[in-house]
Amino acid sequence: PATGAEQHAFFQEQLLELENERKSFFGDDADQQQDLKGIMDDYAGQQEQQQQDLHEMEEEEMEFLELEREDDLFDDESSSSTTNATMTPEDLDMMHQEREAIFEFSDQEKQAWSQPQMKLSPQLMMEIAEARAALERERSRSETTTTVVSKEEEELHHPSFSHVSQDGDSVHMVDVGHKQVTTRMAEAQTKVILPDSVMEAFGLDHATSSSSQTKELIGPKGPILATAKLAGIMAAKKTSDLIPLCHPLPLDQVTLDIRLVNKNEVLINCTCRVTHKTGVEMEALTGASVAALTVYDMVKAVSHEVEITDTKL
């Protein structure tokens, strides 16, 4: 077997052969390093040239912007001097007044602007809000009080009937825009007189007045009085759809009170409430009338001699 020194010498020969083969394929390391250095130098030169070109472009652009700024300043100074020369102190004061009239700044707001570094206290903010609200109320009150009807418009209206023209040939819806919003209430009443045949059919021909006041009438179609209540409430809400010149109103409440009185009379009371600019008389009358018609509809199978009477506010 070979000794360690012999094996080491053998490995050295193999490494030398491998190194010779590498040089024959790829060339000497010194040549490669020289080529790589040349490539790196060329790249660095290109980068430096690009940086220099970019810097020159930035300098040119800054010079151009500076020239433009100087031209603008010169133009502004010229126009400002011309404006100041032509505008008088009265003109400036009028211009400030026009701005204040447009934006309606309150004294509290102006006081807040004069102290921009101070933190506004909640009390001052509340005063500003109250001042703006008071200004809005004053403006609304002024608009209301200054609303007038022109002479030509007065001549178009009939002196006694607000929905009819003066010549009586045309109708119109009344303008209530200038009126104040208030709470309004109206109550209407009507009666339905039932014949004896209907009372006999319900077994109430011998009932006393007191015993029949709270009794429900049940017919082939169902509970008559309860159905009439629902019909009256629904009709009151639809009054503007049924009567053409009525204003649509957001009713606050509609109540129907229906009961038997005097043995054979159905007494109907309809009460309507609204918070608006016009009344609810027609809503109350419509609710009472449709409730009465509903009673008629539900008993007409027994008799057509039912009477609806005394419809009134």
C-alpha positions in Angstrom: 0.0 0.0 0.0 1.1 3.6 -0.7 2.3 5.7 2.1 0.8 9.0 3.1 3.4 11.0 1.3 2.8 9.1 -2.0 -1.0 9.6 -1.7 -0.5 13.3 -1.1 1.7 13.6 -4.2 -0.9 11.7 -6.3 -3.6 14.1 -5.2 -1.4 17.1 -6.1 -1.0 15.7 -9.6 -4.7 15.3 -10.1 -5.4 18.8 -8.9 -2.8 20.2 -11.3 -4.4 18.3 -14.2 -7.9 19.7 -13.3 -6.5 23.2 -13.1 -4.9 22.8 -16.5 -8.2 21.6 -18.0 -10.1 24.6 -16.5 -7.6 27.1 -17.9 -7.9 25.4 -21.4 -11.7 25.9 -21.3 -12.2 29.2 -19.5 -8.8 31.0 -19.8 -6.6 32.4 -17.1 -8.1 34.0 -13.9 -6.2 37.2 -14.4 -7.7 37.7 -17.9 -11.2 37.1 -16.5 -10.7 39.5 -13.7 -9.4 42.1 -16.1 -12.4 41.7 -18.4 -14.8 41.9 -15.4 -13.1 45.0 -14.2 -13.4 46.6 -17.6 -17.1 45.8 -17.6 -17.6 47.3 -14.2 -15.7 50.4 -15.1 -17.8 50.9 -18.2 -21.0 50.5 -16.1 -19.8 52.9 -13.5 -19.0 55.5 -16.2 -22.5 55.1 -17.7 -24.1 55.6 -14.3 -22.0 58.7 -13.6 -22.9 60.2 -16.9 -26.6 59.5 -16.3 -26.4 61.2 -12.9 -24.6 64.2 -14.4 -27.2 64.5 -17.2 -30.1 64.3 -14.7 -28.5 66.9 -12.5 -28.1 69.2 -15.4 -31.8 68.7 -16.4 -32.9 69.5 -12.8 -30.8 72.7 -12.8 -32.3 73.8 -16.1 -35.9 73.0 -14.8 -35.3 74.9 -11.6 -34.0 77.9 -13.5 -37.1 77.8 -15.8 -39.5 77.6 -12.8 -37.7 80.5 -11.1 -38.1 82.6 -14.2 -41.8 81.8 -14.3 -42.3 82.6 -10.6 -40.6 86.0 -11.1 -42.9 86.7 -14.1 -46.0 85.8 -12.0 -44.9 87.9 -9.1 -44.3 90.8 -11.4 -47.8 90.3 -13.0 -49.4 90.0 -9.5 -47.7 93.2 -8.3 -48.9 95.0 -11.4 -52.5 93.8 -11.1 -52.5 94.4 -7.3 -51.3 97.9 -7.7 -53.8 98.6 -10.4 -56.6 97.2 -8.3 -55.6 99.0 -5.2 -55.4 102.2 -7.2 -58.9 101.8 -8.6 -60.7 100.4 -5.4 -61.7 103.0 -2.8 -62.1 102.3 1.0 -65.9 102.4 0.4 -65.6 99.7 -2.3 -63.7 97.5 0.1 -66.2 98.0 2.9 -69.1 97.2 0.5 -67.3 94.0 -0.6 -67.0 92.9 3.1 -70.7 93.7 3.7 -71.7 91.6 0.7 -69.7 88.6 2.0 -71.2 88.9 5.5 -74.7 89.1 3.9 -74.0 85.9 2.0 -72.6 83.8 4.8 -74.4 85.4 7.7 -71.6 85.1 10.2 -72.7 85.8 13.8 -70.7 88.0 16.2 -69.8 85.0 18.3 -68.2 83.4 15.2 -66.2 86.5 14.4 -65.0 86.6 18.0 -63.9 82.9 17.7 -61.9 83.8 14.6 -60.1 86.6 16.4 -58.6 84.0 18.8 -57.4 81.2 16.6 -54.9 79.8 19.1 -57.4 79.5 21.9 -59.4 76.3 22.5 -63.0 77.1 22.1 -65.0 76.5 25.3 -68.2 74.5 25.3 -70.0 77.7 26.5 -68.8 79.7 23.5 -69.7 76.9 21.1 -73.2 76.8 22.7 -73.5 80.6 22.3 -72.5 80.3 18.6 -75.2 77.6 18.1 -77.8 79.7 19.9 -76.9 82.8 17.8 -77.2 80.9 14.6 -80.6 79.4 15.7 -81.9 82.8 16.7 -80.8 84.2 13.3 -82.6 81.4 11.5 -85.8 82.0 13.5 -85.6 85.7 12.8 -85.2 85.1 9.1 -88.0 82.6 9.0 -90.3 85.1 10.9 -89.3 87.8 8.5 -90.1 85.6 5.5 -93.5 84.8 7.0 -94.4 88.4 7.8 -93.4 89.6 4.3 -95.5 87.1 2.5 -98.3 89.0 0.8 -100.9 88.2 -1.7 -100.7 90.3 -4.8 -103.6 92.3 -6.1 -103.8 90.1 -9.2 -103.9 87.0 -7.1 -106.7 88.4 -4.9 -108.8 89.2 -8.0 -108.5 85.5 -9.0 -110.1 84.2 -5.8 -113.8 84.3 -5.0 -114.5 86.6 -2.0 -116.4 83.9 -0.1 -115.1 80.5 -1.5 -111.3 80.1 -1.4 -111.3 77.1 -3.7 -113.3 78.8 -6.5 -112.2 81.6 -8.9 -114.0 84.9 -8.8 -115.9 84.2 -12.0 -116.8 80.7 -10.7 -115.5 78.9 -13.8 -112.4 77.3 -12.3 -111.2 75.7 -9.1 -107.8 75.6 -7.4 -106.0 74.2 -4.4 -105.6 76.8 -1.6 -102.0 77.9 -0.9 -101.2 77.4 2.8 -97.5 77.8 2.5 -97.5 81.1 4.5 -99.5 79.7 7.4 -98.0 78.7 10.8 -97.8 75.1 11.8 -100.2 74.4 14.7 -102.0 71.5 16.3 -105.5 71.1 14.9 -108.4 68.9 15.8 -111.9 68.2 14.3 -114.7 65.9 15.3 -117.5 64.8 13.0 -120.7 62.8 13.7 -123.2 60.8 11.7 -126.1 58.4 12.4 -127.2 55.1 10.8 -130.9 54.3 11.5 -131.5 50.6 11.3 -135.1 49.4 10.4 -137.0 46.9 12.5 -136.1 44.0 10.2 -132.4 44.5 10.8 -132.9 44.8 14.6 -135.0 41.5 14.5 -132.3 39.8 12.5 -129.8 40.6 15.2 -132.2 39.8 18.0 -132.2 43.3 19.3 -135.8 44.3 18.7 -136.6 44.1 22.4 -133.2 45.2 23.8 -133.0 48.3 26.0 -130.9 51.3 25.1 -128.4 50.7 27.9 -127.9 47.0 27.1 -127.4 47.6 23.4 -124.8 50.4 23.6 -121.8 48.2 23.9 -123.1 45.2 22.0 -121.3 44.2 18.8 -123.3 43.2 15.8 -122.2 40.1 14.0 -123.4 39.7 10.4 -122.6 37.3 7.6 -119.5 39.3 6.7 -118.2 39.5 10.3 -118.2 42.1 13.2 -120.0 45.1 11.8 -119.0 47.9 14.2 -115.3 46.8 14.4 -115.1 46.7 10.6 -116.7 50.2 10.4 -114.1 51.6 12.7 -111.2 50.2 10.6 -112.9 51.6 7.4 -113.3 55.0 9.0 -109.7 55.2 10.0 -108.5 54.1 6.6 -110.8 56.6 4.9 -109.6 59.5 7.0 -106.0 58.8 5.9 -107.1 58.7 2.2 -109.2 61.9 2.3 -106.9 63.8 -0.2 -107.3 60.9 -2.7 -111.1 61.1 -2.5 -111.7 64.9 -2.3 -109.6 66.5 -5.0 -108.8 69.9 -3.4 -107.8 68.6 0.0 -104.2 68.8 1.1 -102.5 65.5 2.0 -102.0 65.6 5.7 -99.8 63.4 8.0 -102.5 62.7 10.6 -101.3 62.4 14.2 -104.4 60.4 15.4 -107.7 59.1 14.2 -110.3 57.7 16.6 -113.7 56.2 15.9 -116.4 55.8 18.5 -119.3 53.7 17.3 -122.2 52.5 19.5 -125.9 51.7 19.4 -128.3 54.3 20.9 -132.0 54.7 21.1 -132.4 51.0 20.3 -132.0 51.2 16.5 -129.5 54.0 15.9 -125.8 53.6 15.3 -124.0 56.7 16.5 -120.6 57.3 14.9 -118.1 59.9 16.1 -114.8 60.4 14.3 -112.0 62.6 15.8 -108.9 63.6 13.8 -105.8 65.4 15.0 -102.8 66.8 13.0 -99.9 69.2 13.5 -99.9 71.1 10.2 -100.8 74.3 8.4 -104.5 73.4 7.6 -107.4 71.8 9.4 -108.7 68.2 9.4 -112.5 68.9 9.1 -112.8 66.9 5.9 -110.8 64.0 7.3 -113.1 63.7 10.2 -116.2 64.0 8.0 -114.8 61.4 5.6 -114.0 59.0 8.4 -117.5 59.2 9.9 -119.2 58.9 6.5 -117.2 55.9 5.3 -117.8 54.2 8.6 -121.5 54.7 8.1 -121.4 53.4 4.6 -119.6 50.3 5.9 -122.4 49.7 8.4 -124.9 50.0 5.5 -122.9 47.6 3.3 -122.8 44.9 6.0 -126.6 45.0 6.8 -128.0 45.7 3.3 -128.5 41.9 2.8 -131.3 42.1 5.4 -132.8 45.5 4.3 -132.2 48.5 2.0 -134.2 50.7 4.3 -131.2 51.8 6.3 -130.9 55.5 6.6 -127.7 57.6 7.0 -128.5 61.0 8.5 -127.3 64.0 10.5 -123.7 64.0 9.2 -122.1 67.1 10.7 -119.1 68.6 12.5 
